[in-house]
Amino acid sequence: MENISLNVSLLRRRVPNLTSAAKSVGLRPATVSNLCTGKIPVGRSEVRTLVALASLAECSLDELIIRGETVQMIETKIKTLDLFAPLAKGGTVGLVARPGMGQLVVVTELFYRLGKGGFTTVLLKPEGDFPEIKDILDYVDIVATSIEDAYEKMAAIGKDKEIAFAADRSHVLTGKVYELQERLSDIGAQNVTTFLVDLKGEVVDEDLPYGPLETLWHFDADLSARYKYPAVNPIYSTSSVLEGAHLDQNHFTTQQRAQKLLRRYHELRALVNVKGLDSIPKSEAVTYKRGERLEAYLTQPFYVAEEFTGQKGEAVNLQDTINDVRKILDGSADSKDVESLNFIGKLS
């Protein structure tokens, strides 16, 4: 099948308030979001939806749909991110979480890892008083105090240097972040990967909180409450990298199988919590225990949290993650105790 994807950056530039715009032409914001992140492949979308988006962006369908380009993945070596919602190189990722779910810890860890990989890390300070950002400052190369300051400092870095840039949603609502991205693109700086967070936690209640995105990471209150960090929901998080044409088939198949298992596990967990494991058939009990093991395996100790957890940080190559998850799905890890899989790197 032809490799096609939505021109997300064009939508960002042309339609700053996509939520209201989508509703005004009869489109569901969730559908638009899923198209942007690749959860709904462009090839399977309705023609009327694409026509409506092109009309909103005042462009042709040929401009809206990108053909033959591959969305590159940045391998973070964080298991749940790389498997379920890979980071799109040069794209924009939105983090959907309430305060206390660990979103800043994830961004801090990514800044640490990307910095080790040669990225220059840049933080645009949020508007208002947010003392919790002090922990990320140790892993930031450049702190910008305004959009203009961020532009000048990133433009000075040069076109060939990879940049990881983080900003709060307060700058998104004004449209300034997307203007910044466009200005950087105009001078040839195509190598900026942007992380958008919401320190107030308001994005959880909105349909399309950041506008068009290449990657979306949904944090899960239940995982956070049970200390299953990084607490990124593997079912609702998604990425444009996951479109079949962009992804290794083994990765895609494993990701789909793992999501299916976790969906069923979550359904069974509600029953087991009330009535106990004996209340479900033996075949379902096997599914439940494998879901438990997979959920435990997807936890991971972070380097930036070593001082607080006493656990050494772990980096797991994507191929190792895929192989380990397949073992859990196929039953090769059925003899392992669930607790032994919490906060490990690779399967031993």
TAKA-V468223 format. One record per pair of residues at least 12 apart in sequence whose C-alpha atoms are under 10 Angstrom apart, sorted by sequence separation. I is the first residue (numbers start at 1). J is the second residue. If there is no record, write none. Layout:
i=I j=J
i=I j=J
//
This chain:
i=73 j=85
i=74 j=86
i=75 j=87
i=95 j=107
i=111 j=123
i=125 j=137
i=142 j=154
i=181 j=193
i=198 j=210
i=219 j=231
i=220 j=232
i=221 j=233
i=268 j=280
i=277 j=289
i=300 j=312
i=301 j=313
i=302 j=314
i=303 j=315
i=19 j=32
i=32 j=45
i=51 j=64
i=73 j=86
i=74 j=87
i=75 j=88
i=123 j=136
i=181 j=194
i=197 j=210
i=218 j=231
i=219 j=232
i=220 j=233
i=242 j=255
i=272 j=285
i=300 j=313
i=301 j=314
i=302 j=315
i=18 j=32
i=19 j=33
i=31 j=45
i=35 j=49
i=47 j=61
i=50 j=64
i=72 j=86
i=73 j=87
i=74 j=88
i=75 j=89
i=123 j=137
i=196 j=210
i=204 j=218
i=217 j=231
i=218 j=232
i=219 j=233
i=220 j=234
i=300 j=314
i=301 j=315
i=333 j=347
i=18 j=33
i=35 j=50
i=50 j=65
i=72 j=87
i=73 j=88
i=74 j=89
i=122 j=137
i=150 j=165
i=204 j=219
i=217 j=232
i=218 j=233
i=219 j=234
i=220 j=235
i=300 j=315
i=71 j=87
i=72 j=88
i=73 j=89
i=74 j=90
i=123 j=139
i=217 j=233
i=218 j=234
i=220 j=236
i=268 j=284
i=272 j=288
i=300 j=316
i=32 j=49
i=71 j=88
i=72 j=89
i=73 j=90
i=122 j=139
i=123 j=140
i=177 j=194
i=196 j=213
i=217 j=234
i=218 j=235
i=219 j=236
i=220 j=237
i=268 j=285
i=31 j=49
i=32 j=50
i=71 j=89
i=72 j=90
i=73 j=91
i=121 j=139
i=122 j=140
i=123 j=141
i=124 j=142
i=125 j=143
i=126 j=144
i=127 j=145
i=217 j=235
i=218 j=236
i=219 j=237
i=71 j=90
i=72 j=91
i=120 j=139
i=121 j=140
i=122 j=141
i=123 j=142
i=124 j=143
i=125 j=144
i=126 j=145
i=127 j=146
i=177 j=196
i=194 j=213
i=217 j=236
i=218 j=237
i=265 j=284
i=268 j=287
i=269 j=288
i=328 j=347
i=71 j=91
i=120 j=140
i=121 j=141
i=122 j=142
i=123 j=143
i=124 j=144
i=125 j=145
i=126 j=146
i=147 j=167
i=195 j=215
i=196 j=216
i=216 j=236
i=217 j=237
i=218 j=238
i=235 j=255
i=264 j=284
i=265 j=285
i=268 j=288
i=269 j=289
i=327 j=347
i=27 j=48
i=28 j=49
i=32 j=53
i=120 j=141
i=121 j=142
i=122 j=143
i=123 j=144
i=124 j=145
i=125 j=146
i=195 j=216
i=216 j=237
i=217 j=238
i=234 j=255
i=235 j=256
i=265 j=286
i=267 j=288
i=325 j=346
i=27 j=49
i=43 j=65
i=119 j=141
i=120 j=142
i=121 j=143
i=122 j=144
i=123 j=145
i=124 j=146
i=125 j=147
i=143 j=165
i=215 j=237
i=216 j=238
i=217 j=239
i=265 j=287
i=266 j=288
i=269 j=291
i=324 j=346
i=325 j=347
i=26 j=49
i=42 j=65
i=124 j=147
i=141 j=164
i=142 j=165
i=143 j=166
i=144 j=167
i=215 j=238
i=216 j=239
i=235 j=258
i=236 j=259
i=264 j=287
i=265 j=288
i=268 j=291
i=269 j=292
i=298 j=321
i=323 j=346
i=324 j=347
i=25 j=49
i=42 j=66
i=112 j=136
i=115 j=139
i=140 j=164
i=147 j=171
i=172 j=196
i=214 j=238
i=215 j=239
i=216 j=240
i=234 j=258
i=235 j=259
i=264 j=288
i=265 j=289
i=297 j=321
i=321 j=345
i=323 j=347
i=324 j=348
i=11 j=36
i=27 j=52
i=108 j=133
i=111 j=136
i=114 j=139
i=115 j=140
i=124 j=149
i=125 j=150
i=140 j=165
i=146 j=171
i=159 j=184
i=171 j=196
i=172 j=197
i=214 j=239
i=215 j=240
i=234 j=259
i=235 j=260
i=262 j=287
i=265 j=290
i=266 j=291
i=320 j=345
i=321 j=346
i=26 j=52
i=27 j=53
i=111 j=137
i=112 j=138
i=113 j=139
i=115 j=141
i=124 j=150
i=140 j=166
i=151 j=177
i=159 j=185
i=163 j=189
i=169 j=195
i=170 j=196
i=172 j=198
i=213 j=239
i=214 j=240
i=215 j=241
i=261 j=287
i=262 j=288
i=265 j=291
i=266 j=292
i=320 j=346
i=321 j=347
i=8 j=35
i=9 j=36
i=22 j=49
i=25 j=52
i=105 j=132
i=108 j=135
i=109 j=136
i=111 j=138
i=112 j=139
i=123 j=150
i=150 j=177
i=162 j=189
i=163 j=190
i=164 j=191
i=165 j=192
i=166 j=193
i=167 j=194
i=168 j=195
i=169 j=196
i=170 j=197
i=171 j=198
i=213 j=240
i=214 j=241
i=215 j=242
i=235 j=262
i=261 j=288
i=264 j=291
i=265 j=292
i=297 j=324
i=298 j=325
i=320 j=347
i=8 j=36
i=25 j=53
i=78 j=106
i=104 j=132
i=105 j=133
i=108 j=136
i=111 j=139
i=112 j=140
i=122 j=150
i=148 j=176
i=151 j=179
i=155 j=183
i=159 j=187
i=160 j=188
i=161 j=189
i=162 j=190
i=163 j=191
i=164 j=192
i=165 j=193
i=166 j=194
i=167 j=195
i=168 j=196
i=169 j=197
i=170 j=198
i=234 j=262
i=235 j=263
i=262 j=290
i=263 j=291
i=297 j=325
i=316 j=344
i=317 j=345
i=6 j=35
i=7 j=36
i=8 j=37
i=104 j=133
i=107 j=136
i=108 j=137
i=110 j=139
i=111 j=140
i=147 j=176
i=151 j=180
i=155 j=184
i=158 j=187
i=159 j=188
i=160 j=189
i=161 j=190
i=162 j=191
i=163 j=192
i=164 j=193
i=165 j=194
i=166 j=195
i=167 j=196
i=168 j=197
i=169 j=198
i=170 j=199
i=234 j=263
i=261 j=290
i=262 j=291
i=265 j=294
i=314 j=343
i=315 j=344
i=316 j=345
i=317 j=346
i=5 j=35
i=6 j=36
i=22 j=52
i=25 j=55
i=105 j=135
i=106 j=136
i=108 j=138
i=109 j=139
i=111 j=141
i=146 j=176
i=147 j=177
i=150 j=180
i=151 j=181
i=154 j=184
i=155 j=185
i=158 j=188
i=159 j=189
i=160 j=190
i=161 j=191
i=162 j=192
i=163 j=193
i=164 j=194
i=165 j=195
i=166 j=196
i=167 j=197
i=168 j=198
i=169 j=199
i=170 j=200
i=261 j=291
i=262 j=292
i=265 j=295
i=294 j=324
i=313 j=343
i=314 j=344
i=315 j=345
i=316 j=346
i=5 j=36
i=6 j=37
i=21 j=52
i=22 j=53
i=25 j=56
i=78 j=109
i=104 j=135
i=105 j=136
i=108 j=139
i=122 j=153
i=158 j=189
i=159 j=190
i=160 j=191
i=161 j=192
i=162 j=193
i=163 j=194
i=164 j=195
i=165 j=196
i=166 j=197
i=167 j=198
i=168 j=199
i=169 j=200
i=260 j=291
i=261 j=292
i=294 j=325
i=297 j=328
i=312 j=343
i=313 j=344
i=314 j=345
i=315 j=346
i=5 j=37
i=6 j=38
i=21 j=53
i=24 j=56
i=78 j=110
i=104 j=136
i=107 j=139
i=108 j=140
i=122 j=154
i=147 j=179
i=148 j=180
i=151 j=183
i=152 j=184
i=155 j=187
i=157 j=189
i=159 j=191
i=167 j=199
i=168 j=200
i=169 j=201
i=259 j=291
i=262 j=294
i=293 j=325
i=294 j=326
i=311 j=343
i=312 j=344
i=313 j=345
i=314 j=346
i=5 j=38
i=76 j=109
i=77 j=110
i=99 j=132
i=121 j=154
i=147 j=180
i=151 j=184
i=155 j=188
i=158 j=191
i=159 j=192
i=169 j=202
i=178 j=211
i=258 j=291
i=261 j=294
i=262 j=295
i=294 j=327
i=311 j=344
i=312 j=345
i=22 j=56
i=76 j=110
i=120 j=154
i=155 j=189
i=169 j=203
i=294 j=328
i=6 j=41
i=18 j=53
i=21 j=56
i=78 j=113
i=154 j=189
i=175 j=210
i=293 j=328
i=294 j=329
i=5 j=41
i=6 j=42
i=21 j=57
i=77 j=113
i=173 j=209
i=175 j=211
i=258 j=294
i=292 j=328
i=293 j=329
i=4 j=41
i=5 j=42
i=6 j=43
i=76 j=113
i=120 j=157
i=172 j=209
i=173 j=210
i=258 j=295
i=291 j=328
i=4 j=42
i=5 j=43
i=15 j=53
i=18 j=56
i=75 j=113
i=76 j=114
i=154 j=192
i=172 j=210
i=173 j=211
i=290 j=328
i=291 j=329
i=3 j=42
i=4 j=43
i=18 j=57
i=75 j=114
i=172 j=211
i=289 j=328
i=290 j=329
i=294 j=333
i=3 j=43
i=14 j=54
i=74 j=114
i=126 j=166
i=127 j=167
i=169 j=209
i=290 j=330
i=293 j=333
i=2 j=43
i=15 j=56
i=16 j=57
i=76 j=117
i=120 j=161
i=121 j=162
i=122 j=163
i=123 j=164
i=124 j=165
i=125 j=166
i=126 j=167
i=127 j=168
i=169 j=210
i=290 j=331
i=293 j=334
i=297 j=338
i=300 j=341
i=301 j=342
i=302 j=343
i=1 j=43
i=11 j=53
i=14 j=56
i=15 j=57
i=119 j=161
i=120 j=162
i=121 j=163
i=122 j=164
i=123 j=165
i=124 j=166
i=125 j=167
i=126 j=168
i=127 j=169
i=128 j=170
i=287 j=329
i=289 j=331
i=290 j=332
i=296 j=338
i=297 j=339
i=299 j=341
i=300 j=342
i=301 j=343
i=11 j=54
i=14 j=57
i=15 j=58
i=118 j=161
i=119 j=162
i=120 j=163
i=121 j=164
i=122 j=165
i=123 j=166
i=124 j=167
i=125 j=168
i=126 j=169
i=127 j=170
i=290 j=333
i=293 j=336
i=295 j=338
i=296 j=339
i=297 j=340
i=298 j=341
i=299 j=342
i=300 j=343
i=301 j=344
i=6 j=50
i=13 j=57
i=14 j=58
i=118 j=162
i=119 j=163
i=120 j=164
i=121 j=165
i=122 j=166
i=123 j=167
i=124 j=168
i=126 j=170
i=127 j=171
i=287 j=331
i=290 j=334
i=293 j=337
i=294 j=338
i=296 j=340
i=297 j=341
i=298 j=342
i=299 j=343
i=300 j=344
i=301 j=345
i=11 j=56
i=12 j=57
i=14 j=59
i=117 j=162
i=118 j=163
i=119 j=164
i=120 j=165
i=121 j=166
i=122 j=167
i=123 j=168
i=126 j=171
i=286 j=331
i=289 j=334
i=292 j=337
i=293 j=338
i=296 j=341
i=297 j=342
i=298 j=343
i=299 j=344
i=300 j=345
i=11 j=57
i=39 j=85
i=119 j=165
i=125 j=171
i=292 j=338
i=293 j=339
i=295 j=341
i=296 j=342
i=297 j=343
i=298 j=344
i=299 j=345
i=300 j=346
i=10 j=57
i=11 j=58
i=115 j=162
i=124 j=171
i=291 j=338
i=292 j=339
i=293 j=340
i=294 j=341
i=295 j=342
i=296 j=343
i=297 j=344
i=298 j=345
i=11 j=59
i=37 j=85
i=114 j=162
i=115 j=163
i=286 j=334
i=289 j=337
i=290 j=338
i=293 j=341
i=294 j=342
i=296 j=344
i=297 j=345
i=298 j=346
i=10 j=59
i=114 j=163
i=115 j=164
i=289 j=338
i=292 j=341
i=293 j=342
i=297 j=346
i=114 j=164
i=297 j=347
i=37 j=88
i=10 j=63
i=11 j=64
i=111 j=164
i=124 j=177
i=7 j=61
i=10 j=64
i=110 j=164
i=111 j=165
i=6 j=61
i=7 j=62
i=9 j=64
i=10 j=65
i=37 j=92
i=111 j=166
i=7 j=63
i=8 j=64
i=37 j=93
i=6 j=63
i=7 j=64
i=8 j=65
i=107 j=164
i=6 j=64
i=7 j=65
i=8 j=66
i=107 j=165
i=108 j=166
i=5 j=64
i=6 j=65
i=7 j=66
i=107 j=166
i=5 j=65
i=6 j=66
i=7 j=67
i=4 j=65
i=5 j=66
i=6 j=67
i=234 j=295
i=4 j=66
i=5 j=67
i=3 j=66
i=4 j=67
i=5 j=68
i=3 j=67
i=4 j=68
i=5 j=69
i=231 j=295
i=234 j=298
i=258 j=322
i=2 j=67
i=3 j=68
i=4 j=69
i=5 j=70
i=2 j=68
i=3 j=69
i=4 j=70
i=5 j=71
i=133 j=199
i=232 j=298
i=3 j=70
i=132 j=199
i=228 j=295
i=229 j=296
i=231 j=298
i=232 j=299
i=251 j=318
i=254 j=321
i=255 j=322
i=258 j=325
i=3 j=71
i=228 j=296
i=230 j=298
i=231 j=299
i=251 j=319
i=254 j=322
i=257 j=325
i=258 j=326
i=261 j=329
i=130 j=199
i=228 j=297
i=229 j=298
i=230 j=299
i=231 j=300
i=250 j=319
i=253 j=322
i=254 j=323
i=257 j=326
i=122 j=192
i=130 j=200
i=228 j=298
i=229 j=299
i=230 j=300
i=251 j=321
i=252 j=322
i=255 j=325
i=258 j=328
i=121 j=192
i=123 j=194
i=126 j=197
i=228 j=299
i=229 j=300
i=230 j=301
i=251 j=322
i=254 j=325
i=255 j=326
i=258 j=329
i=90 j=162
i=119 j=191
i=120 j=192
i=121 j=193
i=122 j=194
i=123 j=195
i=126 j=198
i=223 j=295
i=227 j=299
i=228 j=300
i=229 j=301
i=230 j=302
i=250 j=322
i=251 j=323
i=254 j=326
i=257 j=329
i=89 j=162
i=90 j=163
i=92 j=165
i=93 j=166
i=119 j=192
i=126 j=199
i=229 j=302
i=250 j=323
i=253 j=326
i=89 j=163
i=90 j=164
i=92 j=166
i=94 j=168
i=95 j=169
i=119 j=193
i=89 j=164
i=94 j=169
i=251 j=326
i=254 j=329
i=223 j=299
i=250 j=326
i=9 j=91
i=8 j=91
i=9 j=92
i=8 j=92
i=110 j=195
i=92 j=178
i=107 j=195
i=92 j=181
i=107 j=196
i=107 j=197
i=104 j=197
i=103 j=197
i=104 j=198
i=103 j=198
i=104 j=199
i=103 j=199
i=90 j=189
i=91 j=190
i=99 j=198
i=100 j=199
i=90 j=190
i=91 j=191
i=92 j=192
i=93 j=193
i=94 j=194
i=95 j=195
i=96 j=196
i=97 j=197
i=98 j=198
i=99 j=199
i=101 j=201
i=89 j=190
i=90 j=191
i=91 j=192
i=92 j=193
i=93 j=194
i=94 j=195
i=95 j=196
i=96 j=197
i=97 j=198
i=98 j=199
i=99 j=200
i=100 j=201
i=89 j=191
i=90 j=192
i=91 j=193
i=92 j=194
i=93 j=195
i=94 j=196
i=95 j=197
i=96 j=198
i=97 j=199
i=98 j=200
i=99 j=201
i=89 j=192
i=90 j=193
i=91 j=194
i=92 j=195
i=93 j=196
i=94 j=197
i=95 j=198
i=96 j=199
i=97 j=200
i=98 j=201
i=99 j=202
i=89 j=193
i=90 j=194
i=91 j=195
i=92 j=196
i=93 j=197
i=94 j=198
i=95 j=199
i=97 j=201
i=98 j=202
i=88 j=193
i=89 j=194
i=96 j=201
i=97 j=202
i=98 j=203
i=87 j=193
i=88 j=194
i=95 j=201
i=96 j=202
i=97 j=203
i=98 j=204
i=87 j=194
i=96 j=203
i=97 j=204
i=98 j=205
i=87 j=195
i=95 j=203
i=96 j=204
i=97 j=205
i=94 j=203
i=95 j=204
i=96 j=205
i=96 j=206
i=96 j=209
i=229 j=342
i=230 j=343
i=95 j=209
i=96 j=210
i=103 j=217
i=228 j=342
i=229 j=343
i=94 j=209
i=95 j=210
i=103 j=218
i=227 j=342
i=228 j=343
i=94 j=210
i=103 j=219
i=93 j=210
i=94 j=211
i=102 j=219
i=92 j=210
i=94 j=212
i=101 j=219
i=102 j=220
i=74 j=193
i=93 j=212
i=94 j=213
i=101 j=220
i=92 j=212
i=93 j=213
i=94 j=214
i=95 j=215
i=96 j=216
i=97 j=217
i=98 j=218
i=101 j=221
i=92 j=213
i=93 j=214
i=94 j=215
i=95 j=216
i=96 j=217
i=97 j=218
i=98 j=219
i=100 j=221
i=101 j=222
i=91 j=213
i=92 j=214
i=93 j=215
i=94 j=216
i=95 j=217
i=96 j=218
i=97 j=219
i=98 j=220
i=101 j=223
i=102 j=224
i=91 j=214
i=92 j=215
i=93 j=216
i=94 j=217
i=95 j=218
i=96 j=219
i=97 j=220
i=98 j=221
i=101 j=224
i=106 j=229
i=90 j=214
i=91 j=215
i=92 j=216
i=93 j=217
i=94 j=218
i=95 j=219
i=96 j=220
i=97 j=221
i=100 j=224
i=101 j=225
i=105 j=229
i=106 j=230
i=88 j=213
i=89 j=214
i=100 j=225
i=105 j=230
i=106 j=231
i=88 j=214
i=89 j=215
i=101 j=227
i=106 j=232
i=87 j=214
i=88 j=215
i=102 j=229
i=103 j=230
i=86 j=214
i=87 j=215
i=101 j=229
i=102 j=230
i=103 j=231
i=85 j=214
i=86 j=215
i=87 j=216
i=101 j=230
i=102 j=231
i=103 j=232
i=85 j=215
i=86 j=216
i=87 j=217
i=101 j=231
i=102 j=232
i=85 j=216
i=86 j=217
i=101 j=232
i=85 j=217
i=84 j=217
i=85 j=218
i=97 j=231
i=97 j=232
i=81 j=217
i=96 j=232
i=95 j=232
i=96 j=237
i=95 j=237
i=71 j=214
i=94 j=237
i=93 j=238
i=93 j=239
i=85 j=232
i=84 j=232
i=85 j=233
i=80 j=229
i=81 j=230
i=84 j=233
i=85 j=234
i=91 j=240
i=80 j=230
i=84 j=234
i=85 j=235
i=79 j=230
i=80 j=231
i=81 j=232
i=83 j=234
i=84 j=235
i=85 j=236
i=86 j=237
i=87 j=238
i=88 j=239
i=78 j=230
i=80 j=232
i=81 j=233
i=84 j=236
i=85 j=237
i=86 j=238
i=87 j=239
i=88 j=240
i=89 j=241
i=80 j=233
i=81 j=234
i=84 j=237
i=85 j=238
i=86 j=239
i=87 j=240
i=88 j=241
i=80 j=234
i=84 j=238
i=85 j=239
i=86 j=240
i=87 j=241
i=88 j=242
i=83 j=238
i=84 j=239
i=85 j=240
i=86 j=241
i=16 j=172
i=17 j=173
i=81 j=237
i=85 j=241
i=86 j=242
i=16 j=173
i=17 j=174
i=80 j=237
i=81 j=238
i=82 j=239
i=84 j=241
i=85 j=242
i=16 j=174
i=17 j=175
i=81 j=239
i=84 j=242
i=16 j=175
i=83 j=242
i=15 j=175
i=16 j=176
i=13 j=175
i=16 j=178
i=12 j=175
i=16 j=179
i=14 j=178
i=12 j=177
i=13 j=178
i=139 j=304
i=12 j=178
i=13 j=179
i=73 j=239
i=138 j=304
i=12 j=179
i=73 j=240
i=74 j=241
i=84 j=251
i=13 j=181
i=71 j=239
i=72 j=240
i=73 j=241
i=83 j=251
i=84 j=252
i=136 j=304
i=9 j=178
i=12 j=181
i=13 j=182
i=71 j=240
i=72 j=241
i=73 j=242
i=82 j=251
i=83 j=252
i=135 j=304
i=12 j=182
i=70 j=240
i=71 j=241
i=84 j=254
i=85 j=255
i=70 j=241
i=71 j=242
i=83 j=254
i=84 j=255
i=9 j=181
i=10 j=182
i=71 j=243
i=83 j=255
i=84 j=256
i=9 j=182
i=70 j=243
i=73 j=246
i=82 j=255
i=83 j=256
i=33 j=207
i=34 j=208
i=71 j=245
i=72 j=246
i=73 j=247
i=84 j=258
i=32 j=207
i=33 j=208
i=36 j=211
i=37 j=212
i=38 j=213
i=70 j=245
i=71 j=246
i=72 j=247
i=80 j=255
i=83 j=258
i=84 j=259
i=9 j=185
i=30 j=206
i=31 j=207
i=32 j=208
i=33 j=209
i=36 j=212
i=37 j=213
i=38 j=214
i=39 j=215
i=69 j=245
i=70 j=246
i=71 j=247
i=29 j=206
i=30 j=207
i=31 j=208
i=33 j=210
i=35 j=212
i=36 j=213
i=37 j=214
i=38 j=215
i=68 j=245
i=69 j=246
i=70 j=247
i=29 j=207
i=30 j=208
i=33 j=211
i=34 j=212
i=35 j=213
i=36 j=214
i=37 j=215
i=68 j=246
i=28 j=207
i=29 j=208
i=32 j=211
i=33 j=212
i=34 j=213
i=35 j=214
i=36 j=215
i=37 j=216
i=28 j=208
i=29 j=209
i=32 j=212
i=33 j=213
i=34 j=214
i=36 j=216
i=32 j=213
i=33 j=214
i=34 j=215
i=29 j=211
i=33 j=215
i=34 j=216
i=29 j=212
i=33 j=216
i=22 j=208
i=19 j=206
i=19 j=207
i=20 j=208
i=19 j=208
i=113 j=302
i=18 j=208
i=19 j=209
i=112 j=302
i=113 j=303
i=17 j=208
i=18 j=209
i=19 j=210
i=112 j=303
i=113 j=304
i=17 j=209
i=18 j=210
i=19 j=211
i=110 j=302
i=112 j=304
i=17 j=210
i=18 j=211
i=19 j=212
i=109 j=302
i=110 j=303
i=111 j=304
i=16 j=210
i=17 j=211
i=18 j=212
i=108 j=302
i=109 j=303
i=110 j=304
i=16 j=211
i=17 j=212
i=108 j=303
i=109 j=304
i=15 j=211
i=16 j=212
i=106 j=302
i=108 j=304
i=109 j=305
i=15 j=212
i=39 j=236
i=105 j=302
i=108 j=305
i=12 j=210
i=39 j=237
i=40 j=238
i=106 j=304
i=12 j=211
i=13 j=212
i=39 j=238
i=41 j=240
i=105 j=304
i=11 j=211
i=12 j=212
i=37 j=237
i=38 j=238
i=39 j=239
i=40 j=240
i=43 j=243
i=105 j=305
i=11 j=212
i=12 j=213
i=37 j=238
i=38 j=239
i=39 j=240
i=41 j=242
i=42 j=243
i=10 j=212
i=11 j=213
i=36 j=238
i=37 j=239
i=38 j=240
i=39 j=241
i=40 j=242
i=41 j=243
i=113 j=315
i=8 j=211
i=9 j=212
i=36 j=239
i=37 j=240
i=38 j=241
i=39 j=242
i=40 j=243
i=41 j=244
i=8 j=212
i=9 j=213
i=34 j=238
i=35 j=239
i=36 j=240
i=37 j=241
i=38 j=242
i=39 j=243
i=41 j=245
i=109 j=313
i=7 j=212
i=8 j=213
i=9 j=214
i=33 j=238
i=34 j=239
i=35 j=240
i=37 j=242
i=38 j=243
i=6 j=212
i=8 j=214
i=34 j=240
i=37 j=243
i=38 j=244
i=7 j=214
i=6 j=214
i=80 j=295
i=83 j=298
i=80 j=297
i=81 j=298
i=79 j=297
i=80 j=298
i=79 j=298
i=80 j=299
i=78 j=298
i=79 j=299
i=80 j=300
i=78 j=299
i=79 j=300
i=78 j=300
i=78 j=301
i=78 j=302
i=8 j=240
i=6 j=240
i=82 j=316
i=5 j=240
i=79 j=314
i=82 j=317
i=83 j=318
i=5 j=241
i=78 j=314
i=79 j=315
i=82 j=318
i=83 j=319
i=77 j=314
i=78 j=315
i=79 j=316
i=81 j=318
i=82 j=319
i=5 j=243
i=77 j=315
i=78 j=316
i=79 j=317
i=80 j=318
i=83 j=321
i=4 j=243
i=76 j=315
i=77 j=316
i=78 j=317
i=79 j=318
i=82 j=321
i=83 j=322
i=3 j=243
i=5 j=245
i=76 j=316
i=77 j=317
i=78 j=318
i=79 j=319
i=82 j=322
i=3 j=244
i=4 j=245
i=5 j=246
i=75 j=316
i=76 j=317
i=77 j=318
i=79 j=320
i=80 j=321
i=3 j=245
i=4 j=246
i=75 j=317
i=76 j=318
i=77 j=319
i=79 j=321
i=83 j=325
i=1 j=244
i=2 j=245
i=3 j=246
i=75 j=318
i=77 j=320
i=78 j=321
i=79 j=322
i=1 j=245
i=77 j=321
i=79 j=325
i=79 j=345
i=78 j=345
i=79 j=346
i=77 j=345
//
